[in-house]
Amino acid sequence: MLQQPEDVVTAWEDAWNRADADALAGLFAEDAEFVNVVGLWWHDRARIRLSHAFGFSTIFPDSVITMGAPRVRMVGEGAATVHSKWHLRGQVSPDGEPAGEREGIFIFVLERRGDGWITVAAQNTDIVPGTQTHINTADSRSSVYYGPAT
């Protein structure tokens, strides 16, 4: 259990940088929900652990994530949202070739339980520089910029 909601950010960074899927999954409730950067949706701690263990063994084995300062919003006394930007380097392709650096934003939803906090839901979103949305056609998908950012 985490002592404060914002502790999830440093705990995620630490678990990721040790490629420790067990520690990472331990941040989540048994029945937690997790949506990854491409919309894969995992419905419990075991699947969250399994999916990250696979990633650590294939495309993220030596990757390093740097989490940004957390932004916490309390939702009553027993729940909180925590947002944090992240920067990732050291990812490789499925063929083992170096991949470019990435950045994104995480949102964690935490619940106070007993003596601490646990993540009940999380979503991870890639930031695609210079774009605002995606355009899908029958044959392709592209990212586009269509005007001033809000």
Buried (B, 14 or more C-beta within 10 A) or exposed (E): EBEEBBBBBEBBBBBBBEBBBEBBBBBBBEEBBBBBBEEEEBEBBEBBBBBBBEBBEEBBEEBBBEBBEBBBEEEEEEBBBBBBBBBBBBBBEEEEEEBEEBBBBBBBBBBBEEEEBBBBBBBBBEEBEEEEEEEEEEEEEEEEEEEEEE
